[in-house]
Amino acid sequence: MNKGSKIYVAGHRGLVGSAIVGCLERDGFNNIVTRTHAELDLTRQDQVEAFFVQARPEYVFLSAAKVGGIMANSTYPAEFIYQNLIIAANVIHSSYKTGVKKLLNLGSSCIYPKLAFQPLKEEYLLTGELEPTNEAYALAKISAIKLCRYYNQQYGTNFISVMPTNLYGPGDNFNLETSHVLPALIRKMHLGKCLQMGDLDALRADLDRRPIEGIDGSVPEKQILSILNKYGISVEHNDERSDLHSVMNSTSSVVVSLWGTGSPFREFLHANDLADACVYLMQKYNANELGEFVNIGTGVDLMIKELAAMVVDVVGYKGKVSWDQTKPDGTPQKLLDLTKLQSVGWKSSISLKDGLENSYKSYVN
């Protein structure tokens, strides 16, 4: 790519897409093409084909996707497999038909078997059963990898795929109905902190920005406490009152309940690091040099319990934390092997502590 190359970033408003746009702009690329969902529905083949014929991008970052945590994946599997399959098929096929020079397809580490050896090497793909809670999403992402591979094989295209580990950063999805573990932790601890302080204004402001199941800051106090309780942010108190005043009583304590046992290990990568890696690979490496796909991560993981403790510290939450062991843990461990990535000269630079502080500041602002 040169600075004037026409570059289309699909999903530019999302966590990854917005980070890629920011990285490109910082690096001096000045011909970036974007479309909102209202302007271009990537699940509609006719719209996607018309856009590619009209816009004629030279390079494509395919970061558009329907994403979510365990709850969302378990609740809406048909939506996850359909929307992700059709987005990938439409964008990849139109890129081929209009002669796109290079495409980078964003996947996910959930493509690996649930009980694969650690760390996860690229060759472990399809060597075992997937984690049931996100199988639909994983199958769509595996299909996108294979689409890129077979288009390269049959048509001589230059489509590369990358598999990032768990992502986080400014612009993350903090919707408690659909969010991944880290943004959910940040928001739960923040709401718990506000509740512990008896700060109803802060609770209302948070719900006004990000309503939960349609509940915003305009509803009565009891409804706010009820929706928070549904998502594991509750009050323990020794009197008969159930309003915010009981929270401020010295006998009261806030409890944030988290999913599972907290024992799984996860690796976390800041979205800005991922964007840097994607732009780096797009500029320097071709599909025949990278193989079917390449892992992107930090090479370091930690227990979810340890992550929760870090978030508690960053947010300044003073209440209790409990674990709901009736909820699923998901895959026990997902640590990526970065041998291939390191061999091409890239490594992450943002520490988890710095990244968490950055994400929380972005959230409250």
C-alpha positions as a Markdown table, in Angstrom:
| # | Residue | x | y | z |
|---|---|---|---|---|
| 1 | Met | 0.0 | 0.0 | 0.0 |
| 2 | Asn | 1.1 | 3.6 | -0.6 |
| 3 | Lys | -0.3 | 6.6 | 1.1 |
| 4 | Gly | -2.8 | 7.3 | -1.6 |
| 5 | Ser | -4.1 | 3.8 | -2.1 |
| 6 | Lys | -7.8 | 3.4 | -1.9 |
| 7 | Ile | -8.5 | 1.4 | 1.3 |
| 8 | Tyr | -11.9 | 0.1 | 2.4 |
| 9 | Val | -12.3 | -0.7 | 6.1 |
| 10 | Ala | -15.5 | -2.8 | 6.6 |
| 11 | Gly | -16.9 | -2.3 | 10.1 |
| 12 | His | -15.1 | 1.0 | 10.7 |
| 13 | Arg | -17.3 | 1.9 | 13.7 |
| 14 | Gly | -16.5 | -1.3 | 15.6 |
| 15 | Leu | -13.7 | -1.8 | 18.1 |
| 16 | Val | -11.3 | -3.3 | 15.6 |
| 17 | Gly | -12.3 | -1.3 | 12.5 |
| 18 | Ser | -12.1 | 2.1 | 14.3 |
| 19 | Ala | -8.6 | 1.2 | 15.6 |
| 20 | Ile | -7.5 | 0.2 | 12.0 |
| 21 | Val | -8.8 | 3.5 | 10.6 |
| 22 | Gly | -7.0 | 5.4 | 13.4 |
| 23 | Cys | -3.7 | 3.5 | 12.7 |
| 24 | Leu | -4.0 | 4.1 | 9.0 |
| 25 | Glu | -4.6 | 7.8 | 9.5 |
| 26 | Arg | -1.6 | 8.1 | 11.9 |
| 27 | Asp | 0.6 | 6.4 | 9.3 |
| 28 | Gly | -0.4 | 9.0 | 6.7 |
| 29 | Phe | -2.9 | 7.0 | 4.5 |
| 30 | Asn | -5.3 | 9.6 | 3.1 |
| 31 | Asn | -7.8 | 7.7 | 0.9 |
| 32 | Ile | -9.8 | 5.6 | 3.4 |
| 33 | Val | -13.3 | 4.5 | 2.3 |
| 34 | Thr | -15.9 | 3.7 | 4.9 |
| 35 | Arg | -19.7 | 3.1 | 4.9 |
| 36 | Thr | -22.1 | 2.9 | 7.8 |
| 37 | His | -24.6 | 0.1 | 8.1 |
| 38 | Ala | -27.3 | 2.4 | 7.0 |
| 39 | Glu | -25.3 | 3.2 | 3.9 |
| 40 | Leu | -24.3 | -0.4 | 3.1 |
| 41 | Asp | -25.8 | -3.5 | 4.6 |
| 42 | Leu | -23.0 | -6.1 | 4.2 |
| 43 | Thr | -25.5 | -9.0 | 4.5 |
| 44 | Arg | -27.1 | -7.9 | 1.2 |
| 45 | Gln | -25.2 | -9.3 | -1.8 |
| 46 | Asp | -26.7 | -6.8 | -4.2 |
| 47 | Gln | -25.6 | -3.8 | -2.1 |
| 48 | Val | -22.1 | -5.2 | -1.5 |
| 49 | Glu | -21.5 | -5.9 | -5.2 |
| 50 | Ala | -22.8 | -2.5 | -6.3 |
| 51 | Phe | -20.5 | -0.8 | -3.7 |
| 52 | Phe | -17.4 | -2.6 | -4.9 |
| 53 | Val | -18.2 | -1.8 | -8.5 |
| 54 | Gln | -18.7 | 1.9 | -7.7 |
| 55 | Ala | -15.9 | 2.4 | -5.1 |
| 56 | Arg | -13.2 | 0.1 | -6.5 |
| 57 | Pro | -11.1 | -0.2 | -3.4 |
| 58 | Glu | -7.6 | -1.5 | -3.9 |
| 59 | Tyr | -7.2 | -2.9 | -0.4 |
| 60 | Val | -9.8 | -4.2 | 2.1 |
| 61 | Phe | -9.7 | -4.8 | 5.8 |
| 62 | Leu | -12.6 | -7.1 | 6.6 |
| 63 | Ser | -13.3 | -6.3 | 10.3 |
| 64 | Ala | -17.1 | -6.2 | 10.1 |
| 65 | Ala | -18.8 | -8.9 | 12.2 |
| 66 | Lys | -21.5 | -9.7 | 14.6 |
| 67 | Val | -19.7 | -10.3 | 17.9 |
| 68 | Gly | -20.6 | -11.0 | 21.6 |
| 69 | Gly | -19.8 | -12.9 | 24.7 |
| 70 | Ile | -20.9 | -16.3 | 26.0 |
| 71 | Met | -24.5 | -15.1 | 26.7 |
| 72 | Ala | -25.0 | -13.6 | 23.3 |
| 73 | Asn | -23.4 | -16.5 | 21.4 |
| 74 | Ser | -25.5 | -19.0 | 23.4 |
| 75 | Thr | -28.8 | -17.1 | 22.9 |
| 76 | Tyr | -28.5 | -16.1 | 19.2 |
| 77 | Pro | -26.5 | -18.9 | 17.5 |
| 78 | Ala | -28.5 | -18.7 | 14.2 |
| 79 | Glu | -27.8 | -15.0 | 13.9 |
| 80 | Phe | -24.1 | -15.4 | 14.7 |
| 81 | Ile | -23.5 | -18.1 | 12.1 |
| 82 | Tyr | -25.7 | -16.5 | 9.4 |
| 83 | Gln | -24.6 | -12.9 | 9.6 |
| 84 | Asn | -20.9 | -13.7 | 9.9 |
| 85 | Leu | -21.0 | -16.2 | 7.1 |
| 86 | Ile | -22.9 | -13.9 | 4.7 |
| 87 | Ile | -20.8 | -10.8 | 5.5 |
| 88 | Ala | -17.6 | -12.8 | 4.8 |
| 89 | Ala | -18.9 | -14.4 | 1.6 |
| 90 | Asn | -20.2 | -11.1 | 0.2 |
| 91 | Val | -17.1 | -9.0 | 0.9 |
| 92 | Ile | -14.6 | -11.7 | -0.2 |
| 93 | His | -16.4 | -12.6 | -3.4 |
| 94 | Ser | -16.9 | -9.0 | -4.4 |
| 95 | Ser | -13.2 | -8.3 | -3.6 |
| 96 | Tyr | -12.3 | -11.1 | -6.1 |
| 97 | Lys | -14.7 | -9.9 | -8.8 |
| 98 | Thr | -13.5 | -6.3 | -8.7 |
| 99 | Gly | -9.8 | -7.1 | -8.6 |
| 100 | Val | -8.9 | -6.0 | -5.0 |
| 101 | Lys | -5.1 | -6.2 | -4.7 |
| 102 | Lys | -5.1 | -7.5 | -1.1 |
| 103 | Leu | -7.7 | -8.3 | 1.6 |
| 104 | Leu | -7.1 | -8.9 | 5.3 |
| 105 | Asn | -9.8 | -11.0 | 7.0 |
| 106 | Leu | -10.2 | -10.7 | 10.8 |
| 107 | Gly | -11.0 | -13.9 | 12.6 |
| 108 | Ser | -11.1 | -15.0 | 16.2 |
| 109 | Ser | -9.2 | -17.4 | 18.5 |
| 110 | Cys | -12.4 | -19.2 | 19.2 |
| 111 | Ile | -11.8 | -21.1 | 15.9 |
| 112 | Tyr | -9.6 | -23.6 | 17.8 |
| 113 | Pro | -10.7 | -26.8 | 19.4 |
| 114 | Lys | -11.9 | -26.5 | 23.0 |
| 115 | Leu | -9.3 | -28.8 | 24.4 |
| 116 | Ala | -6.4 | -28.2 | 22.1 |
| 117 | Phe | -2.8 | -28.2 | 23.4 |
| 118 | Gln | -1.5 | -24.9 | 24.6 |
| 119 | Pro | -0.2 | -22.6 | 23.3 |
| 120 | Leu | -2.5 | -22.8 | 20.2 |
| 121 | Lys | -0.6 | -23.2 | 16.9 |
| 122 | Glu | -2.2 | -22.4 | 13.5 |
| 123 | Glu | -2.0 | -26.1 | 12.5 |
| 124 | Tyr | -4.4 | -27.1 | 15.3 |
| 125 | Leu | -7.4 | -25.8 | 13.3 |
| 126 | Leu | -10.1 | -28.5 | 12.9 |
| 127 | Thr | -8.2 | -31.0 | 15.0 |
| 128 | Gly | -11.0 | -31.4 | 17.6 |
| 129 | Glu | -14.4 | -30.3 | 18.8 |
| 130 | Leu | -15.2 | -26.6 | 19.2 |
| 131 | Glu | -16.4 | -24.9 | 22.4 |
| 132 | Pro | -20.2 | -25.4 | 22.3 |
| 133 | Thr | -21.1 | -22.0 | 23.6 |
| 134 | Asn | -19.6 | -20.2 | 20.6 |
| 135 | Glu | -19.6 | -22.9 | 18.0 |
| 136 | Ala | -21.8 | -21.0 | 15.6 |
| 137 | Tyr | -19.5 | -18.0 | 15.5 |
| 138 | Ala | -16.4 | -20.1 | 15.2 |
| 139 | Leu | -17.8 | -22.1 | 12.3 |
| 140 | Ala | -18.5 | -18.8 | 10.4 |
| 141 | Lys | -15.0 | -17.6 | 11.1 |
| 142 | Ile | -13.4 | -20.9 | 10.0 |
| 143 | Ser | -15.4 | -20.7 | 6.8 |
| 144 | Ala | -14.0 | -17.2 | 6.1 |
| 145 | Ile | -10.5 | -18.5 | 6.5 |
| 146 | Lys | -11.2 | -21.3 | 4.1 |
| 147 | Leu | -12.9 | -18.9 | 1.6 |
| 148 | Cys | -9.7 | -16.8 | 1.5 |
| 149 | Arg | -7.6 | -19.9 | 1.1 |
| 150 | Tyr | -9.6 | -21.3 | -1.7 |
| 151 | Tyr | -9.9 | -18.0 | -3.6 |
| 152 | Asn | -6.2 | -17.7 | -3.4 |
| 153 | Gln | -5.8 | -21.3 | -4.6 |
| 154 | Gln | -8.3 | -21.1 | -7.5 |
| 155 | Tyr | -8.1 | -17.4 | -8.5 |
| 156 | Gly | -4.7 | -16.3 | -7.5 |
| 157 | Thr | -6.0 | -13.7 | -5.1 |
| 158 | Asn | -3.9 | -12.2 | -2.3 |
| 159 | Phe | -6.3 | -12.6 | 0.7 |
| 160 | Ile | -4.8 | -13.1 | 4.1 |
| 161 | Ser | -6.4 | -14.0 | 7.5 |
| 162 | Val | -5.4 | -13.1 | 11.0 |
| 163 | Met | -6.6 | -14.7 | 14.2 |
| 164 | Pro | -6.5 | -12.2 | 17.2 |
| 165 | Thr | -6.9 | -13.3 | 20.8 |
| 166 | Asn | -9.4 | -11.6 | 23.1 |
| 167 | Leu | -9.6 | -7.9 | 22.3 |
| 168 | Tyr | -10.4 | -4.8 | 24.3 |
| 169 | Gly | -10.0 | -1.0 | 24.1 |
| 170 | Pro | -11.8 | 2.3 | 23.6 |
| 171 | Gly | -15.0 | 1.9 | 21.6 |
| 172 | Asp | -15.6 | -1.6 | 23.1 |
| 173 | Asn | -19.1 | -3.0 | 23.4 |
| 174 | Phe | -20.2 | -2.4 | 27.0 |
| 175 | Asn | -23.7 | -3.7 | 26.5 |
| 176 | Leu | -24.1 | -6.2 | 29.4 |
| 177 | Glu | -26.5 | -8.3 | 27.2 |
| 178 | Thr | -23.9 | -8.9 | 24.5 |
| 179 | Ser | -20.4 | -7.8 | 25.7 |
| 180 | His | -17.3 | -9.9 | 26.1 |
| 181 | Val | -15.7 | -10.6 | 29.5 |
| 182 | Leu | -13.4 | -7.6 | 29.8 |
| 183 | Pro | -15.8 | -4.8 | 28.9 |
| 184 | Ala | -18.5 | -6.5 | 31.0 |
| 185 | Leu | -16.1 | -6.5 | 34.0 |
| 186 | Ile | -15.3 | -2.9 | 33.6 |
| 187 | Arg | -18.9 | -1.8 | 33.4 |
| 188 | Lys | -20.1 | -4.1 | 36.3 |
| 189 | Met | -17.3 | -2.8 | 38.5 |
| 190 | His | -18.1 | 0.8 | 37.6 |
| 191 | Leu | -21.8 | 0.4 | 38.2 |
| 192 | Gly | -21.0 | -1.4 | 41.5 |
| 193 | Lys | -18.8 | 1.5 | 42.5 |
| 194 | Cys | -21.6 | 4.0 | 41.8 |
| 195 | Leu | -24.0 | 1.9 | 43.7 |
| 196 | Gln | -21.7 | 1.5 | 46.7 |
| 197 | Met | -21.3 | 5.3 | 46.8 |
| 198 | Gly | -25.0 | 5.8 | 46.6 |
| 199 | Asp | -24.5 | 8.0 | 43.5 |
| 200 | Leu | -27.8 | 7.8 | 41.7 |
| 201 | Asp | -26.9 | 10.6 | 39.3 |
| 202 | Ala | -23.9 | 8.6 | 38.1 |
| 203 | Leu | -26.1 | 5.5 | 37.7 |
| 204 | Arg | -28.7 | 7.4 | 35.7 |
| 205 | Ala | -26.0 | 9.0 | 33.5 |
| 206 | Asp | -24.5 | 5.6 | 32.7 |
| 207 | Leu | -27.9 | 4.1 | 31.8 |
| 208 | Asp | -28.7 | 7.2 | 29.6 |
| 209 | Arg | -25.5 | 6.5 | 27.6 |
| 210 | Arg | -25.9 | 2.8 | 27.5 |
| 211 | Pro | -29.4 | 1.5 | 28.3 |
| 212 | Ile | -29.8 | -2.1 | 29.6 |
| 213 | Glu | -32.7 | -3.9 | 28.0 |
| 214 | Gly | -34.2 | -0.5 | 27.2 |
| 215 | Ile | -33.9 | 0.7 | 30.8 |
| 216 | Asp | -32.3 | 4.2 | 30.8 |
| 217 | Gly | -31.7 | 6.8 | 33.5 |
| 218 | Ser | -35.2 | 8.2 | 33.3 |
| 219 | Val | -36.9 | 5.2 | 35.0 |
| 220 | Pro | -37.8 | 5.1 | 38.8 |
| 221 | Glu | -35.1 | 4.1 | 41.2 |
| 222 | Lys | -36.5 | 0.7 | 41.9 |
| 223 | Gln | -36.3 | -0.2 | 38.2 |
| 224 | Ile | -32.6 | 0.8 | 38.1 |
| 225 | Leu | -31.9 | -1.4 | 41.1 |
| 226 | Ser | -33.9 | -4.3 | 39.6 |
| 227 | Ile | -32.1 | -4.2 | 36.2 |
| 228 | Leu | -28.7 | -4.0 | 38.0 |
| 229 | Asn | -29.6 | -7.0 | 40.1 |
| 230 | Lys | -30.6 | -9.0 | 37.0 |
| 231 | Tyr | -27.0 | -8.5 | 35.7 |
| 232 | Gly | -25.4 | -9.5 | 39.0 |
| 233 | Ile | -24.9 | -6.0 | 40.6 |
| 234 | Ser | -26.9 | -6.3 | 43.9 |
| 235 | Val | -27.1 | -5.0 | 47.4 |
| 236 | Glu | -26.7 | -6.9 | 50.7 |
| 237 | His | -28.3 | -5.0 | 53.6 |
| 238 | Asn | -29.7 | -5.8 | 57.0 |
| 239 | Asp | -32.8 | -3.6 | 57.0 |
| 240 | Glu | -36.1 | -3.8 | 55.2 |
| 241 | Arg | -35.6 | -1.0 | 52.8 |
| 242 | Ser | -34.8 | -1.9 | 49.1 |
| 243 | Asp | -34.1 | 1.6 | 47.7 |
| 244 | Leu | -30.9 | 3.5 | 47.2 |
| 245 | His | -31.0 | 4.8 | 50.8 |
| 246 | Ser | -30.3 | 1.3 | 52.0 |
| 247 | Val | -27.1 | 1.2 | 50.0 |
| 248 | Met | -25.8 | 4.2 | 51.8 |
| 249 | Asn | -26.5 | 2.6 | 55.2 |
| 250 | Ser | -23.4 | 1.3 | 56.9 |
| 251 | Thr | -24.9 | -2.2 | 57.1 |
| 252 | Ser | -25.1 | -2.4 | 53.3 |
| 253 | Ser | -22.6 | -3.8 | 50.9 |
| 254 | Val | -22.6 | -4.1 | 47.1 |
| 255 | Val | -21.9 | -7.5 | 45.5 |
| 256 | Val | -20.9 | -7.9 | 41.8 |
| 257 | Ser | -21.5 | -11.4 | 40.7 |
| 258 | Leu | -19.5 | -12.7 | 37.8 |
| 259 | Trp | -20.0 | -15.7 | 35.5 |
| 260 | Gly | -18.4 | -19.1 | 36.1 |
| 261 | Thr | -15.6 | -20.0 | 38.4 |
| 262 | Gly | -13.0 | -17.5 | 37.3 |
| 263 | Ser | -10.6 | -20.3 | 36.7 |
| 264 | Pro | -10.2 | -20.1 | 32.8 |
| 265 | Phe | -7.1 | -18.5 | 31.4 |
| 266 | Arg | -7.4 | -15.8 | 28.8 |
| 267 | Glu | -5.0 | -13.7 | 26.8 |
| 268 | Phe | -5.9 | -10.0 | 26.0 |
| 269 | Leu | -4.8 | -7.8 | 23.2 |
| 270 | His | -5.4 | -4.0 | 23.0 |
| 271 | Ala | -7.3 | -3.1 | 19.8 |
| 272 | Asn | -4.6 | -0.5 | 18.9 |
| 273 | Asp | -2.0 | -3.2 | 19.0 |
| 274 | Leu | -4.1 | -5.4 | 16.7 |
| 275 | Ala | -4.6 | -2.6 | 14.3 |
| 276 | Asp | -0.9 | -1.9 | 14.2 |
| 277 | Ala | -0.3 | -5.6 | 13.4 |
| 278 | Cys | -2.9 | -5.7 | 10.7 |
| 279 | Val | -1.5 | -2.6 | 8.9 |
| 280 | Tyr | 2.0 | -4.0 | 9.3 |
| 281 | Leu | 1.1 | -7.4 | 7.7 |
| 282 | Met | -1.0 | -5.7 | 5.0 |
| 283 | Gln | 2.0 | -3.6 | 4.0 |
| 284 | Lys | 4.8 | -6.2 | 4.2 |
| 285 | Tyr | 3.5 | -9.8 | 3.7 |
| 286 | Asn | 1.5 | -11.7 | 1.1 |
| 287 | Ala | -0.7 | -14.7 | 1.4 |
| 288 | Asn | 1.9 | -17.1 | 0.1 |
| 289 | Glu | 4.3 | -16.0 | 2.8 |
| 290 | Leu | 1.9 | -16.3 | 5.7 |
| 291 | Gly | 0.1 | -19.5 | 5.0 |
| 292 | Glu | -3.6 | -20.0 | 5.7 |
| 293 | Phe | -3.6 | -17.5 | 8.6 |
| 294 | Val | -1.5 | -16.1 | 11.4 |
| 295 | Asn | -2.2 | -15.7 | 15.1 |
| 296 | Ile | -2.0 | -12.2 | 16.7 |
| 297 | Gly | -1.7 | -11.8 | 20.5 |
| 298 | Thr | 0.6 | -11.0 | 23.4 |
| 299 | Gly | 1.9 | -14.4 | 24.3 |
| 300 | Val | 0.8 | -13.9 | 28.0 |
| 301 | Asp | -2.4 | -15.0 | 29.6 |
| 302 | Leu | -4.0 | -14.9 | 33.1 |
| 303 | Met | -6.9 | -16.3 | 35.1 |
| 304 | Ile | -10.2 | -14.5 | 34.8 |
| 305 | Lys | -10.1 | -14.1 | 38.6 |
| 306 | Glu | -6.8 | -12.3 | 38.3 |
| 307 | Leu | -8.2 | -10.1 | 35.5 |
| 308 | Ala | -11.2 | -9.2 | 37.7 |
| 309 | Ala | -8.8 | -8.2 | 40.5 |
| 310 | Met | -7.0 | -5.9 | 38.1 |
| 311 | Val | -10.3 | -4.3 | 37.0 |
| 312 | Val | -11.3 | -3.8 | 40.6 |
| 313 | Asp | -8.1 | -1.9 | 41.2 |
| 314 | Val | -8.3 | 0.2 | 38.1 |
| 315 | Val | -12.0 | 1.2 | 38.6 |
| 316 | Gly | -11.7 | 1.7 | 42.4 |
| 317 | Tyr | -14.6 | -0.6 | 43.3 |
| 318 | Lys | -14.7 | -1.3 | 47.1 |
| 319 | Gly | -17.5 | -3.8 | 47.3 |
| 320 | Lys | -17.6 | -7.6 | 47.1 |
| 321 | Val | -17.0 | -9.9 | 44.2 |
| 322 | Ser | -18.7 | -13.3 | 43.9 |
| 323 | Trp | -18.8 | -16.0 | 41.2 |
| 324 | Asp | -21.9 | -17.7 | 39.8 |
| 325 | Gln | -20.7 | -21.3 | 39.2 |
| 326 | Thr | -24.0 | -22.2 | 37.6 |
| 327 | Lys | -22.8 | -20.2 | 34.5 |
| 328 | Pro | -20.5 | -21.8 | 31.9 |
| 329 | Asp | -16.8 | -21.0 | 31.9 |
| 330 | Gly | -16.2 | -21.7 | 28.2 |
| 331 | Thr | -12.9 | -22.9 | 26.9 |
| 332 | Pro | -10.4 | -23.6 | 29.8 |
| 333 | Gln | -7.5 | -21.8 | 28.2 |
| 334 | Lys | -6.8 | -19.9 | 24.9 |
| 335 | Leu | -3.2 | -18.9 | 24.7 |
| 336 | Leu | -2.0 | -18.3 | 21.1 |
| 337 | Asp | 1.4 | -19.5 | 19.8 |
| 338 | Leu | 3.0 | -16.5 | 18.2 |
| 339 | Thr | 6.0 | -18.2 | 16.5 |
| 340 | Lys | 4.8 | -17.2 | 13.0 |
| 341 | Leu | 4.0 | -13.7 | 14.0 |
| 342 | Gln | 7.3 | -13.1 | 15.7 |
| 343 | Ser | 9.1 | -14.5 | 12.7 |
| 344 | Val | 7.8 | -11.7 | 10.6 |
| 345 | Gly | 9.0 | -9.1 | 13.1 |
| 346 | Trp | 6.0 | -7.9 | 15.0 |
| 347 | Lys | 5.1 | -7.9 | 18.7 |
| 348 | Ser | 2.6 | -6.1 | 21.0 |
| 349 | Ser | 3.6 | -3.0 | 22.9 |
| 350 | Ile | 0.6 | -2.1 | 25.2 |
| 351 | Ser | 0.7 | -3.7 | 28.6 |
| 352 | Leu | -2.6 | -5.0 | 30.1 |
| 353 | Lys | -2.4 | -2.6 | 33.0 |
| 354 | Asp | -1.9 | 0.4 | 30.8 |
| 355 | Gly | -4.6 | -0.8 | 28.4 |
| 356 | Leu | -7.1 | -1.3 | 31.2 |
| 357 | Glu | -6.5 | 2.2 | 32.5 |
| 358 | Asn | -6.9 | 3.6 | 29.0 |
| 359 | Ser | -10.1 | 1.6 | 28.4 |
| 360 | Tyr | -11.7 | 2.7 | 31.7 |
| 361 | Lys | -10.9 | 6.4 | 31.1 |
| 362 | Ser | -12.5 | 6.1 | 27.7 |
| 363 | Tyr | -15.5 | 4.4 | 29.2 |
| 364 | Val | -16.2 | 7.1 | 31.9 |
| 365 | Asn | -15.5 | 9.9 | 29.5 |
